[in-house]
């Protein structure tokens, strides 16, 4: 769970680094992947992040249900799982907000 979020964060940091090579602009509809010929597509990365958040939420829900049913008495693990799920969700929300801000900025550009 955490590794996919860490991988997403490292890809975001790498994307913010200044470009060092020539910039190539492709034609719309060429079917190129956003990650390049050997990298993952953006949609795959986004899907993995959403799946990671979903898995964290389900794991936390399972631990809460086990705690309520009396199957476990370790409240610390339950709280840690809940906080991890909340942190994953907050990260996904911030990524969504940044994507929307970028889209809105592009839409405000004059051609």
VEXMIFI-524787 format. One record per residue (C-alpha): y, z, x; residue in three letters. Coordinates in steps of 0.05 Angstrom, whole numbers, m for minus. Example, Ala and Ser with C-alpha at 12.3 -4.5 7.8 and 13.67 -1.06 7.14 Angstrom:
% residues 2
R    north       up     east   code
R      m90      156      246    ALA
R      m21      143      273    SER
***
This chain:
% residues 111
R    north       up     east   code
R        0        0        0    UNK
R       50       23       51    UNK
R       31      m32      100    UNK
R       50      m87       52    UNK
R      117      m53       38    UNK
R      128      m46      113    UNK
R      110     m119      123    UNK
R      159     m139       69    UNK
R      213      m97      101    UNK
R      200     m127      170    UNK
R      203     m197      140    UNK
R      269     m180      107    UNK
R      296     m154      172    UNK
R      273     m217      208    UNK
R      306     m260      155    UNK
R      373     m225      167    UNK
R      370     m239      241    UNK
R      418     m295      263    UNK
R      387     m364      268    UNK
R      376     m388      339    UNK
R      353     m459      327    UNK
R      377     m521      291    UNK
R      381     m515      216    UNK
R      343     m567      177    UNK
R      359     m580      105    UNK
R      304     m609       64    UNK
R      306     m650        0    UNK
R      290     m613      m64    UNK
R      220     m626      m89    UNK
R      189     m641      m21    UNK
R      138     m587      m34    UNK
R      152     m548       29    UNK
R      135     m475       32    UNK
R      191     m425       43    UNK
R      153     m391       99    UNK
R      145     m455      139    UNK
R       81     m492      153    UNK
R       43     m432      180    UNK
R       79     m374      144    UNK
R       67     m346       75    UNK
R      105     m374       17    UNK
R      160     m332      m13    UNK
R      125     m329      m80    UNK
R       62     m302      m45    UNK
R      103     m249       m9    UNK
R      137     m228      m74    UNK
R       71     m226     m112    UNK
R       41     m182      m57    UNK
R      100     m134      m61    UNK
R       94     m129     m137    UNK
R       19     m119     m132    UNK
R       30      m64      m80    UNK
R       79      m28     m127    UNK
R       30      m35     m185    UNK
R      m27       m6     m143    UNK
R       16       53     m122    UNK
R       35       66     m194    UNK
R      m38       63     m217    UNK
R      m61      109     m161    UNK
R       m7      160     m178    UNK
R      m25      156     m252    UNK
R      m99      167     m235    UNK
R      m82      228     m194    UNK
R      m38      256     m249    UNK
R      m94      246     m300    UNK
R     m144      280     m253    UNK
R      m96      338     m244    UNK
R      m84      346     m319    UNK
R     m159      343     m332    UNK
R     m171      398     m282    UNK
R     m212      354     m234    UNK
R     m166      372     m176    UNK
R     m120      430     m163    UNK
R      m81      400     m105    UNK
R      m12      390     m134    UNK
R       15      369      m66    UNK
R      m26      305      m64    UNK
R       m6      289     m135    UNK
R       68      298     m119    UNK
R       62      257      m55    UNK
R       29      200      m94    UNK
R       83      203     m148    UNK
R      138      202      m95    UNK
R      106      143      m59    UNK
R      100      104     m124    UNK
R      173      119     m139    UNK
R      195       98      m70    UNK
R      156       32      m76    UNK
R      189       19     m143    UNK
R      258       34     m115    UNK
R      246      m14      m57    UNK
R      224      m69     m105    UNK
R      285      m56     m148    UNK
R      332      m62      m88    UNK
R      298     m127      m66    UNK
R      308     m154     m137    UNK
R      381     m133     m136    UNK
R      393     m167      m69    UNK
R      359     m231      m94    UNK
R      404     m231     m156    UNK
R      466     m219     m114    UNK
R      447     m277      m69    UNK
R      434     m322     m129    UNK
R      501     m303     m160    UNK
R      536     m316      m95    UNK
R      505     m385      m91    UNK
R      525     m400     m163    UNK
R      598     m380     m147    UNK
R      602     m430      m89    UNK
R      644     m491     m102    UNK
R      614     m558      m85    UNK
***
